[in-house]
Amino acid sequence: MEDVVELKEALKKVEGKLIAAANVYGAMNFAFWLVAMSLFFVLLGMGISAPMVSTAYWGTAIVIGIYVSVELWKRIERLGGTGEGTIFGALGIGLCWATGAILGWWIIPSMTNIGVNGDARLAVGFLTFIGLSLLGQWLVMGGEKWHREMIPSFLFPLLAIPLAINMEKGAMVWAGFVVTSGFALTILLYLYSAFKAIER
């Protein structure tokens, strides 16, 4: 009987470590994008805002980010068995981001009846892009069952859209801080979940 109890305890600890590792991988993914966004704001503050520079910066960040994300989600899949590791999961996540990009960077900025000015429209588009893309990714990945820590990453941007519509000045910068705040809280929740899993 004691052997059974010891085995259960050992399995519980192993499971806790696996869950903790998956949460750390999730935090690392959001940390990468948080750093990318923060560095971009640093460049803007230094006056480096030429379209060519921005395009090169985000092009490089996206290529690196996709590689990092794929590697991390593969590890999470191996640890937790979520849906994003399958080819259908990957296609689903890609479709979410493609849809978000079309809406956020093309359709919404071209709609003159949205927002009080061009900066507000751009902010609404950016928040829509991040919010809808991550909401879709969250659903593909299993939603509440696996990744409730992700909720602030898409909830913050989506809730901020009505406010951004009526902002006459600084809407895009404000939207950037909203997204970084959502990402920072998501990272904190992932790490908190990791520590809870270790302590099981």
N, CA and C atoms as a LAMMPS dump frame, in Angstrom:
ITEM: TIMESTEP
0
ITEM: NUMBER OF ATOMS
600
ITEM: BOX BOUNDS ff ff ff
-5.0000000000000000e+02 5.0000000000000000e+02
-5.0000000000000000e+02 5.0000000000000000e+02
-5.0000000000000000e+02 5.0000000000000000e+02
ITEM: ATOMS id mol type element x y z
1 1 1 N 0.82 -1.213 0
2 1 2 C 0 0 0
3 1 3 C 0.855 1.265 0
4 2 1 N 1.932 1.208 0.795
5 2 2 C 2.825 2.359 0.86
6 2 3 C 3.472 2.619 -0.496
7 3 1 N 3.788 1.534 -1.204
8 3 2 C 4.393 1.681 -2.532
9 3 3 C 3.448 2.401 -3.489
10 4 1 N 2.159 2.09 -3.399
11 4 2 C 1.16 2.733 -4.26
12 4 3 C 1.077 4.225 -3.951
13 5 1 N 1.067 4.558 -2.669
14 5 2 C 1.005 5.964 -2.244
15 5 3 C 2.235 6.719 -2.735
16 6 1 N 3.409 6.089 -2.577
17 6 2 C 4.654 6.721 -3.02
18 6 3 C 4.664 6.923 -4.535
19 7 1 N 4.138 5.93 -5.264
20 7 2 C 4.066 6.038 -6.714
21 7 3 C 3.155 7.185 -7.132
22 8 1 N 2.003 7.293 -6.453
23 8 2 C 1.075 8.376 -6.754
24 8 3 C 1.714 9.737 -6.504
25 9 1 N 2.44 9.836 -5.394
26 9 2 C 3.113 11.092 -5.062
27 9 3 C 4.182 11.433 -6.096
28 10 1 N 4.929 10.414 -6.53
29 10 2 C 5.97 10.619 -7.532
30 10 3 C 5.365 11.074 -8.86
31 11 1 N 4.27 10.42 -9.261
32 11 2 C 3.592 10.792 -10.509
33 11 3 C 3.023 12.203 -10.434
34 12 1 N 2.515 12.563 -9.253
35 12 2 C 1.961 13.904 -9.055
36 12 3 C 3.044 14.964 -9.207
37 13 1 N 4.226 14.673 -8.675
38 13 2 C 5.334 15.621 -8.793
39 13 3 C 5.806 15.748 -10.234
40 14 1 N 5.868 14.623 -10.935
41 14 2 C 6.275 14.646 -12.343
42 14 3 C 5.276 15.445 -13.169
43 15 1 N 3.985 15.2 -12.899
44 15 2 C 2.943 15.929 -13.624
45 15 3 C 3.056 17.428 -13.354
46 16 1 N 3.314 17.784 -12.102
47 16 2 C 3.469 19.191 -11.741
48 16 3 C 4.617 19.84 -12.487
49 17 1 N 5.728 19.1 -12.607
50 17 2 C 6.887 19.648 -13.324
51 17 3 C 6.605 19.81 -14.811
52 18 1 N 5.853 18.876 -15.389
53 18 2 C 5.496 18.978 -16.807
54 18 3 C 4.595 20.188 -17.057
55 19 1 N 3.614 20.378 -16.178
56 19 2 C 2.717 21.529 -16.302
57 19 3 C 3.505 22.823 -16.131
58 20 1 N 4.409 22.843 -15.164
59 20 2 C 5.231 24.034 -14.924
60 20 3 C 6.081 24.36 -16.147
61 21 1 N 6.67 23.338 -16.756
62 21 2 C 7.493 23.559 -17.943
63 21 3 C 6.666 24.134 -19.084
64 22 1 N 5.455 23.603 -19.29
65 22 2 C 4.575 24.111 -20.348
66 22 3 C 4.227 25.568 -20.103
67 23 1 N 3.981 25.932 -18.847
68 23 2 C 3.661 27.322 -18.52
69 23 3 C 4.85 28.252 -18.736
70 24 1 N 6.04 27.756 -18.415
71 24 2 C 7.246 28.569 -18.651
72 24 3 C 7.452 28.8 -20.147
73 25 1 N 7.219 27.763 -20.957
74 25 2 C 7.329 27.925 -22.414
75 25 3 C 6.322 28.954 -22.921
76 26 1 N 5.098 28.906 -22.386
77 26 2 C 4.088 29.89 -22.772
78 26 3 C 4.523 31.301 -22.412
79 27 1 N 5.077 31.463 -21.215
80 27 2 C 5.56 32.774 -20.777
81 27 3 C 6.689 33.273 -21.677
82 28 1 N 7.584 32.377 -22.083
83 28 2 C 8.708 32.754 -22.932
84 28 3 C 8.233 33.278 -24.289
85 29 1 N 7.197 32.665 -24.83
86 29 2 C 6.667 33.095 -26.118
87 29 3 C 6.165 34.536 -26.044
88 30 1 N 5.375 34.826 -25.017
89 30 2 C 4.857 36.185 -24.862
90 30 3 C 5.963 37.162 -24.482
91 31 1 N 6.961 36.692 -23.753
92 31 2 C 8.091 37.553 -23.385
93 31 3 C 8.853 38.015 -24.624
94 32 1 N 9.008 37.117 -25.604
95 32 2 C 9.699 37.503 -26.834
96 32 3 C 8.987 38.668 -27.512
97 33 1 N 7.656 38.552 -27.658
98 33 2 C 6.901 39.61 -28.342
99 33 3 C 6.84 40.884 -27.515
100 34 1 N 6.858 40.746 -26.194
101 34 2 C 6.889 41.928 -25.33
102 34 3 C 8.196 42.687 -25.523
103 35 1 N 9.29 41.959 -25.608
104 35 2 C 10.595 42.587 -25.854
105 35 3 C 10.62 43.244 -27.232
106 36 1 N 10.079 42.556 -28.238
107 36 2 C 10.059 43.106 -29.595
108 36 3 C 9.282 44.416 -29.648
109 37 1 N 8.119 44.447 -29.001
110 37 2 C 7.315 45.677 -28.993
111 37 3 C 8.002 46.782 -28.211
112 38 1 N 8.577 46.436 -27.062
113 38 2 C 9.245 47.437 -26.228
114 38 3 C 10.431 48.058 -26.954
115 39 1 N 11.231 47.243 -27.626
116 39 2 C 12.378 47.763 -28.374
117 39 3 C 11.926 48.663 -29.519
118 40 1 N 10.788 48.336 -30.124
119 40 2 C 10.269 49.176 -31.199
120 40 3 C 9.9 50.558 -30.672
121 41 1 N 9.29 50.606 -29.482
122 41 2 C 8.959 51.903 -28.883
123 41 3 C 10.226 52.676 -28.516
124 42 1 N 11.273 51.967 -28.12
125 42 2 C 12.563 52.626 -27.844
126 42 3 C 13.086 53.286 -29.116
127 43 1 N 13.003 52.572 -30.249
128 43 2 C 13.445 53.131 -31.53
129 43 3 C 12.612 54.349 -31.918
130 44 1 N 11.319 54.273 -31.692
131 44 2 C 10.452 55.419 -32.004
132 44 3 C 10.832 56.632 -31.158
133 45 1 N 11.116 56.371 -29.879
134 45 2 C 11.51 57.458 -28.986
135 45 3 C 12.824 58.108 -29.385
136 46 1 N 13.668 57.341 -30.072
137 46 2 C 14.951 57.876 -30.547
138 46 3 C 14.804 58.579 -31.887
139 47 1 N 13.586 58.615 -32.413
140 47 2 C 13.337 59.273 -33.693
141 47 3 C 13.573 58.391 -34.896
142 48 1 N 13.777 57.104 -34.667
143 48 2 C 13.999 56.167 -35.77
144 48 3 C 12.649 55.588 -36.176
145 49 1 N 11.989 56.247 -37.11
146 49 2 C 10.63 55.839 -37.458
147 49 3 C 10.386 55.755 -38.966
148 50 1 N 11.463 55.713 -39.744
149 50 2 C 11.295 55.626 -41.199
150 50 3 C 10.575 54.331 -41.569
151 51 1 N 9.673 54.387 -42.553
152 51 2 C 8.921 53.189 -42.958
153 51 3 C 9.808 51.997 -43.298
154 52 1 N 10.959 52.267 -43.964
155 52 2 C 11.867 51.184 -44.34
156 52 3 C 12.43 50.49 -43.095
157 53 1 N 12.782 51.313 -42.083
158 53 2 C 13.336 50.765 -40.844
159 53 3 C 12.28 49.937 -40.115
160 54 1 N 11.061 50.475 -40.027
161 54 2 C 9.967 49.758 -39.359
162 54 3 C 9.667 48.434 -40.048
163 55 1 N 9.643 48.46 -41.383
164 55 2 C 9.372 47.25 -42.146
165 55 3 C 10.459 46.208 -41.924
166 56 1 N 11.715 46.649 -41.972
167 56 2 C 12.833 45.728 -41.763
168 56 3 C 12.815 45.171 -40.339
169 57 1 N 12.516 46.046 -39.378
170 57 2 C 12.5 45.624 -37.974
171 57 3 C 11.434 44.549 -37.754
172 58 1 N 10.186 44.847 -38.169
173 58 2 C 9.104 43.909 -37.921
174 58 3 C 9.201 42.66 -38.797
175 59 1 N 9.769 42.812 -39.978
176 59 2 C 9.991 41.636 -40.818
177 59 3 C 10.93 40.66 -40.145
178 60 1 N 12.029 41.192 -39.599
179 60 2 C 13.002 40.363 -38.883
180 60 3 C 12.389 39.77 -37.617
181 61 1 N 11.664 40.615 -36.861
182 61 2 C 11.049 40.16 -35.611
183 61 3 C 10.033 39.047 -35.867
184 62 1 N 9.255 39.186 -36.934
185 62 2 C 8.23 38.184 -37.243
186 62 3 C 8.861 36.848 -37.626
187 63 1 N 9.923 36.901 -38.449
188 63 2 C 10.599 35.665 -38.849
189 63 3 C 11.171 34.95 -37.624
190 64 1 N 11.876 35.716 -36.786
191 64 2 C 12.451 35.125 -35.568
192 64 3 C 11.338 34.658 -34.632
193 65 1 N 10.302 35.493 -34.505
194 65 2 C 9.196 35.176 -33.598
195 65 3 C 8.448 33.921 -33.994
196 66 1 N 8.231 33.751 -35.291
197 66 2 C 7.541 32.549 -35.753
198 66 3 C 8.361 31.307 -35.422
199 67 1 N 9.66 31.397 -35.665
200 67 2 C 10.535 30.263 -35.351
201 67 3 C 10.49 29.946 -33.853
202 68 1 N 10.627 30.996 -33.016
203 68 2 C 10.599 30.8 -31.561
204 68 3 C 9.257 30.22 -31.125
205 69 1 N 8.17 30.789 -31.652
206 69 2 C 6.831 30.333 -31.272
207 69 3 C 6.604 28.875 -31.651
208 70 1 N 6.995 28.516 -32.865
209 70 2 C 6.806 27.141 -33.324
210 70 3 C 7.572 26.168 -32.433
211 71 1 N 8.814 26.511 -32.119
212 71 2 C 9.624 25.627 -31.283
213 71 3 C 9.033 25.482 -29.878
214 72 1 N 8.579 26.61 -29.317
215 72 2 C 8.016 26.563 -27.972
216 72 3 C 6.701 25.797 -27.937
217 73 1 N 5.83 26.044 -28.946
218 73 2 C 4.537 25.352 -28.952
219 73 3 C 4.711 23.855 -29.227
220 74 1 N 5.745 23.489 -29.969
221 74 2 C 6.035 22.06 -30.154
222 74 3 C 6.35 21.413 -28.811
223 75 1 N 7.118 22.12 -28.011
224 75 2 C 7.481 21.589 -26.693
225 75 3 C 6.257 21.499 -25.786
226 76 1 N 5.392 22.528 -25.861
227 76 2 C 4.166 22.502 -25.064
228 76 3 C 3.288 21.337 -25.491
229 77 1 N 3.216 21.106 -26.812
230 77 2 C 2.42 19.992 -27.332
231 77 3 C 2.931 18.665 -26.787
232 78 1 N 4.245 18.504 -26.757
233 78 2 C 4.804 17.249 -26.269
234 78 3 C 4.519 17.056 -24.775
235 79 1 N 4.478 18.178 -24.06
236 79 2 C 4.256 18.091 -22.616
237 79 3 C 2.782 17.955 -22.248
238 80 1 N 1.93 18.725 -22.966
239 80 2 C 0.542 18.79 -22.525
240 80 3 C -0.492 18.233 -23.458
241 81 1 N -0.128 17.927 -24.685
242 81 2 C -1.085 17.341 -25.599
243 81 3 C -2.148 18.29 -26.095
244 82 1 N -1.831 19.6 -26.255
245 82 2 C -2.808 20.557 -26.764
246 82 3 C -2.871 20.478 -28.271
247 83 1 N -3.817 21.177 -28.873
248 83 2 C -4.117 20.989 -30.289
249 83 3 C -3.217 21.681 -31.27
250 84 1 N -2.369 22.625 -30.798
251 84 2 C -1.608 23.402 -31.767
252 84 3 C -0.455 22.635 -32.395
253 85 1 N -0.104 21.47 -31.852
254 85 2 C 1.026 20.735 -32.388
255 85 3 C 0.691 19.988 -33.666
256 86 1 N -0.573 19.764 -33.963
257 86 2 C -0.964 19.073 -35.178
258 86 3 C -0.897 20.02 -36.357
259 87 1 N -0.88 19.463 -37.571
260 87 2 C -0.85 20.294 -38.771
261 87 3 C -2.102 21.147 -38.864
262 88 1 N -3.242 20.582 -38.418
263 88 2 C -4.49 21.344 -38.445
264 88 3 C -4.462 22.475 -37.43
265 89 1 N -3.846 22.198 -36.278
266 89 2 C -3.701 23.252 -35.276
267 89 3 C -2.849 24.39 -35.782
268 90 1 N -1.72 24.053 -36.426
269 90 2 C -0.831 25.078 -36.974
270 90 3 C -1.524 25.89 -38.064
271 91 1 N -2.262 25.203 -38.941
272 91 2 C -3.005 25.903 -39.981
273 91 3 C -4.082 26.792 -39.384
274 92 1 N -4.728 26.298 -38.318
275 92 2 C -5.77 27.084 -37.656
276 92 3 C -5.211 28.364 -37.055
277 93 1 N -4.066 28.239 -36.394
278 93 2 C -3.428 29.419 -35.799
279 93 3 C -2.977 30.393 -36.889
280 94 1 N -2.407 29.858 -37.97
281 94 2 C -1.995 30.709 -39.084
282 94 3 C -3.173 31.451 -39.697
283 95 1 N -4.307 30.768 -39.821
284 95 2 C -5.51 31.385 -40.374
285 95 3 C -6.021 32.504 -39.461
286 96 1 N -5.938 32.279 -38.159
287 96 2 C -6.355 33.313 -37.191
288 96 3 C -5.536 34.588 -37.37
289 97 1 N -4.217 34.428 -37.487
290 97 2 C -3.349 35.591 -37.619
291 97 3 C -3.498 36.254 -38.984
292 98 1 N -3.724 35.466 -40.025
293 98 2 C -3.938 36.044 -41.359
294 98 3 C -5.232 36.857 -41.384
295 99 1 N -6.293 36.321 -40.777
296 99 2 C -7.571 37.032 -40.707
297 99 3 C -7.429 38.316 -39.896
298 100 1 N -6.748 38.211 -38.759
299 100 2 C -6.524 39.387 -37.92
300 100 3 C -5.726 40.456 -38.644
301 101 1 N -4.72 40.041 -39.414
302 101 2 C -3.887 40.997 -40.155
303 101 3 C -4.697 41.714 -41.232
304 102 1 N -5.53 40.976 -41.958
305 102 2 C -6.348 41.58 -43.016
306 102 3 C -7.313 42.605 -42.42
307 103 1 N -7.964 42.212 -41.317
308 103 2 C -8.908 43.131 -40.673
309 103 3 C -8.195 44.332 -40.056
310 104 1 N -7.131 44.056 -39.311
311 104 2 C -6.469 45.099 -38.541
312 104 3 C -5.59 46.047 -39.326
313 105 1 N -4.922 45.528 -40.354
314 105 2 C -3.964 46.368 -41.075
315 105 3 C -4.456 46.842 -42.444
316 106 1 N -5.568 46.305 -42.901
317 106 2 C -6.049 46.697 -44.224
318 106 3 C -7.48 47.235 -44.189
319 107 1 N -8.427 46.4 -43.72
320 107 2 C -9.841 46.798 -43.785
321 107 3 C -10.159 47.961 -42.846
322 108 1 N -9.842 47.826 -41.562
323 108 2 C -10.208 48.862 -40.592
324 108 3 C -9.528 50.205 -40.875
325 109 1 N -8.207 50.257 -41.145
326 109 2 C -7.599 51.559 -41.435
327 109 3 C -8.176 52.247 -42.678
328 110 1 N -8.77 51.483 -43.592
329 110 2 C -9.338 52.08 -44.802
330 110 3 C -10.78 52.559 -44.613
331 111 1 N -11.379 52.253 -43.462
332 111 2 C -12.767 52.646 -43.192
333 111 3 C -12.801 54.007 -42.494
334 112 1 N -13.13 55.041 -43.243
335 112 2 C -13.081 56.407 -42.707
336 112 3 C -14.167 56.685 -41.671
337 113 1 N -15.158 55.823 -41.566
338 113 2 C -16.221 56.027 -40.567
339 113 3 C -15.865 55.448 -39.206
340 114 1 N -14.655 54.869 -39.079
341 114 2 C -14.19 54.329 -37.803
342 114 3 C -13.106 55.242 -37.243
343 115 1 N -13.29 55.682 -36.006
344 115 2 C -12.284 56.519 -35.354
345 115 3 C -12.409 57.979 -35.723
346 116 1 N -11.931 58.839 -34.817
347 116 2 C -12.028 60.286 -35.032
348 116 3 C -10.958 60.799 -35.992
349 117 1 N -9.902 60.016 -36.209
350 117 2 C -8.853 60.418 -37.158
351 117 3 C -8.051 59.17 -37.569
352 118 1 N -7.033 59.409 -38.399
353 118 2 C -6.228 58.302 -38.913
354 118 3 C -5.481 57.554 -37.827
355 119 1 N -4.972 58.274 -36.832
356 119 2 C -4.239 57.627 -35.74
357 119 3 C -5.157 56.717 -34.938
358 120 1 N -6.391 57.177 -34.707
359 120 2 C -7.365 56.36 -33.976
360 120 3 C -7.722 55.108 -34.774
361 121 1 N -7.888 55.244 -36.081
362 121 2 C -8.196 54.08 -36.92
363 121 3 C -7.056 53.075 -36.893
364 122 1 N -5.828 53.585 -36.957
365 122 2 C -4.662 52.699 -36.911
366 122 3 C -4.606 51.96 -35.577
367 123 1 N -4.915 52.664 -34.485
368 123 2 C -4.919 52.043 -33.161
369 123 3 C -5.997 50.974 -33.057
370 124 1 N -7.201 51.292 -33.572
371 124 2 C -8.291 50.31 -33.559
372 124 3 C -7.9 49.084 -34.383
373 125 1 N -7.258 49.322 -35.524
374 125 2 C -6.811 48.207 -36.364
375 125 3 C -5.785 47.347 -35.66
376 126 1 N -4.839 47.985 -34.99
377 126 2 C -3.794 47.266 -34.273
378 126 3 C -4.39 46.427 -33.135
379 127 1 N -5.281 47.043 -32.356
380 127 2 C -5.916 46.328 -31.247
381 127 3 C -6.77 45.167 -31.755
382 128 1 N -7.451 45.387 -32.888
383 128 2 C -8.263 44.32 -33.487
384 128 3 C -7.374 43.172 -33.959
385 129 1 N -6.268 43.522 -34.614
386 129 2 C -5.314 42.521 -35.103
387 129 3 C -4.823 41.629 -33.967
388 130 1 N -4.335 42.247 -32.892
389 130 2 C -3.803 41.486 -31.764
390 130 3 C -4.911 40.724 -31.046
391 131 1 N -6.008 41.42 -30.746
392 131 2 C -7.085 40.815 -29.969
393 131 3 C -7.742 39.629 -30.656
394 132 1 N -8.15 39.799 -31.91
395 132 2 C -8.829 38.715 -32.626
396 132 3 C -7.885 37.562 -32.954
397 133 1 N -6.648 37.887 -33.325
398 133 2 C -5.679 36.836 -33.665
399 133 3 C -5.395 35.945 -32.458
400 134 1 N -5.17 36.574 -31.303
401 134 2 C -4.865 35.791 -30.103
402 134 3 C -6.1 35.071 -29.567
403 135 1 N -7.276 35.688 -29.715
404 135 2 C -8.507 34.997 -29.313
405 135 3 C -8.69 33.726 -30.147
406 136 1 N -8.481 33.847 -31.453
407 136 2 C -8.581 32.682 -32.322
408 136 3 C -7.55 31.634 -31.975
409 137 1 N -6.305 32.063 -31.722
410 137 2 C -5.251 31.121 -31.355
411 137 3 C -5.602 30.41 -30.059
412 138 1 N -6.119 31.154 -29.102
413 138 2 C -6.504 30.587 -27.803
414 138 3 C -7.566 29.502 -27.98
415 139 1 N -8.545 29.771 -28.843
416 139 2 C -9.599 28.79 -29.087
417 139 3 C -9.05 27.547 -29.782
418 140 1 N -8.155 27.742 -30.757
419 140 2 C -7.543 26.606 -31.454
420 140 3 C -6.733 25.754 -30.479
421 141 1 N -6.087 26.406 -29.534
422 141 2 C -5.226 25.711 -28.59
423 141 3 C -5.983 25.041 -27.44
424 142 1 N -7.282 25.165 -27.435
425 142 2 C -8.052 24.5 -26.389
426 142 3 C -8.699 25.431 -25.393
427 143 1 N -8.48 26.743 -25.546
428 143 2 C -9.138 27.724 -24.701
429 143 3 C -8.884 27.543 -23.222
430 144 1 N -9.954 27.663 -22.457
431 144 2 C -9.89 27.645 -20.996
432 144 3 C -9.247 26.378 -20.448
433 145 1 N -9.426 25.27 -21.155
434 145 2 C -8.915 23.995 -20.655
435 145 3 C -7.408 24.015 -20.484
436 146 1 N -6.692 24.66 -21.424
437 146 2 C -5.234 24.583 -21.404
438 146 3 C -4.544 25.91 -21.111
439 147 1 N -5.086 27.009 -21.62
440 147 2 C -4.324 28.254 -21.588
441 147 3 C -5.143 29.444 -21.087
442 148 1 N -5.733 29.337 -19.905
443 148 2 C -6.493 30.476 -19.385
444 148 3 C -5.575 31.659 -19.085
445 149 1 N -4.278 31.376 -18.909
446 149 2 C -3.322 32.47 -18.662
447 149 3 C -3.243 33.438 -19.836
448 150 1 N -3.624 32.986 -21.024
449 150 2 C -3.549 33.828 -22.227
450 150 3 C -4.64 34.893 -22.293
451 151 1 N -5.667 34.765 -21.479
452 151 2 C -6.845 35.62 -21.613
453 151 3 C -6.516 37.122 -21.618
454 152 1 N -5.665 37.64 -20.717
455 152 2 C -5.385 39.081 -20.757
456 152 3 C -4.754 39.549 -22.075
457 153 1 N -4.035 38.658 -22.76
458 153 2 C -3.342 39.062 -23.99
459 153 3 C -4.309 39.465 -25.091
460 154 1 N -5.509 38.888 -25.111
461 154 2 C -6.493 39.306 -26.114
462 154 3 C -7.64 40.121 -25.512
463 155 1 N -7.905 39.935 -24.207
464 155 2 C -9.003 40.664 -23.583
465 155 3 C -8.676 42.154 -23.451
466 156 1 N -7.461 42.492 -23.048
467 156 2 C -7.064 43.892 -22.921
468 156 3 C -7.236 44.652 -24.244
469 157 1 N -6.678 44.143 -25.365
470 157 2 C -6.846 44.853 -26.643
471 157 3 C -8.306 44.981 -27.077
472 158 1 N -9.076 43.914 -26.92
473 158 2 C -10.473 43.955 -27.366
474 158 3 C -11.293 44.944 -26.544
475 159 1 N -11.062 45.004 -25.233
476 159 2 C -11.784 45.947 -24.381
477 159 3 C -11.357 47.395 -24.633
478 160 1 N -10.143 47.577 -25.143
479 160 2 C -9.623 48.926 -25.381
480 160 3 C -10.128 49.55 -26.678
481 161 1 N -10.685 48.747 -27.576
482 161 2 C -11.117 49.251 -28.885
483 161 3 C -12.108 50.411 -28.773
484 162 1 N -13.174 50.314 -27.954
485 162 2 C -14.118 51.443 -27.868
486 162 3 C -13.477 52.748 -27.4
487 163 1 N -12.472 52.644 -26.532
488 163 2 C -11.778 53.841 -26.058
489 163 3 C -10.882 54.433 -27.136
490 164 1 N -10.202 53.561 -27.882
491 164 2 C -9.292 54.033 -28.928
492 164 3 C -10.031 54.754 -30.049
493 165 1 N -11.253 54.352 -30.322
494 165 2 C -12.029 54.959 -31.408
495 165 3 C -12.167 56.462 -31.221
496 166 1 N -12.319 56.919 -29.987
497 166 2 C -12.581 58.336 -29.711
498 166 3 C -11.359 59.122 -29.249
499 167 1 N -10.173 58.516 -29.306
500 167 2 C -8.964 59.228 -28.879
501 167 3 C -8.434 60.1 -30.009
502 168 1 N -8.322 61.388 -29.755
503 168 2 C -7.872 62.32 -30.795
504 168 3 C -6.351 62.383 -30.898
505 169 1 N -5.646 62.129 -29.799
506 169 2 C -4.183 62.202 -29.805
507 169 3 C -3.586 60.988 -29.09
508 170 1 N -2.48 60.495 -29.635
509 170 2 C -1.726 59.427 -28.98
510 170 3 C -2.401 58.077 -28.937
511 171 1 N -3.364 57.848 -29.823
512 171 2 C -4.116 56.593 -29.783
513 171 3 C -3.238 55.379 -30.048
514 172 1 N -2.348 55.489 -31.031
515 172 2 C -1.525 54.339 -31.402
516 172 3 C -0.518 53.986 -30.306
517 173 1 N 0.079 55.02 -29.708
518 173 2 C 1.022 54.77 -28.612
519 173 3 C 0.295 54.148 -27.426
520 174 1 N -0.891 54.681 -27.114
521 174 2 C -1.696 54.137 -26.017
522 174 3 C -2.054 52.685 -26.288
523 175 1 N -2.433 52.388 -27.525
524 175 2 C -2.776 51.012 -27.902
525 175 3 C -1.581 50.08 -27.693
526 176 1 N -0.388 50.58 -27.999
527 176 2 C 0.821 49.787 -27.784
528 176 3 C 1.022 49.439 -26.325
529 177 1 N 0.759 50.411 -25.443
530 177 2 C 0.891 50.149 -24.013
531 177 3 C -0.191 49.195 -23.514
532 178 1 N -1.382 49.269 -24.097
533 178 2 C -2.449 48.329 -23.731
534 178 3 C -2.017 46.896 -24.051
535 179 1 N -1.472 46.709 -25.249
536 179 2 C -1.038 45.371 -25.666
537 179 3 C 0.115 44.873 -24.801
538 180 1 N 1.086 45.728 -24.54
539 180 2 C 2.22 45.3 -23.708
540 180 3 C 1.757 44.974 -22.286
541 181 1 N 0.778 45.714 -21.777
542 181 2 C 0.243 45.421 -20.438
543 181 3 C -0.431 44.05 -20.421
544 182 1 N -1.217 43.761 -21.456
545 182 2 C -1.868 42.454 -21.554
546 182 3 C -0.858 41.328 -21.637
547 183 1 N 0.201 41.545 -22.406
548 183 2 C 1.247 40.529 -22.535
549 183 3 C 1.99 40.342 -21.215
550 184 1 N 2.287 41.458 -20.525
551 184 2 C 3.007 41.362 -19.257
552 184 3 C 2.201 40.588 -18.223
553 185 1 N 0.881 40.847 -18.163
554 185 2 C 0.042 40.119 -17.213
555 185 3 C -0.055 38.638 -17.595
556 186 1 N -0.101 38.352 -18.89
557 186 2 C -0.125 36.963 -19.352
558 186 3 C 1.136 36.228 -18.92
559 187 1 N 2.286 36.87 -19.069
560 187 2 C 3.55 36.265 -18.632
561 187 3 C 3.524 35.993 -17.132
562 188 1 N 3.045 36.982 -16.369
563 188 2 C 2.975 36.827 -14.911
564 188 3 C 2.071 35.656 -14.524
565 189 1 N 0.932 35.527 -15.198
566 189 2 C 0.005 34.43 -14.899
567 189 3 C 0.604 33.072 -15.257
568 190 1 N 1.298 33.007 -16.392
569 190 2 C 1.962 31.754 -16.769
570 190 3 C 3.002 31.351 -15.71
571 191 1 N 3.792 32.316 -15.264
572 191 2 C 4.821 32.005 -14.268
573 191 3 C 4.199 31.635 -12.919
574 192 1 N 3.111 32.316 -12.563
575 192 2 C 2.411 31.976 -11.313
576 192 3 C 1.871 30.543 -11.379
577 193 1 N 1.295 30.19 -12.525
578 193 2 C 0.785 28.826 -12.709
579 193 3 C 1.913 27.803 -12.644
580 194 1 N 3.07 28.183 -13.18
581 194 2 C 4.236 27.287 -13.131
582 194 3 C 4.662 27.029 -11.696
583 195 1 N 4.72 28.087 -10.884
584 195 2 C 5.122 27.907 -9.487
585 195 3 C 4.086 27.092 -8.707
586 196 1 N 2.807 27.313 -9.012
587 196 2 C 1.761 26.517 -8.343
588 196 3 C 1.88 25.042 -8.696
589 197 1 N 2.197 24.774 -9.976
590 197 2 C 2.339 23.38 -10.402
591 197 3 C 3.524 22.707 -9.725
592 198 1 N 4.616 23.443 -9.567
593 198 2 C 5.807 22.881 -8.911
594 198 3 C 5.523 22.553 -7.446
595 199 1 N 4.701 23.37 -6.807
596 199 2 C 4.424 23.205 -5.384
597 199 3 C 3.356 22.158 -5.079
598 200 1 N 2.791 21.551 -6.123
599 200 2 C 1.736 20.551 -5.917
600 200 3 C 2.217 19.367 -5.081
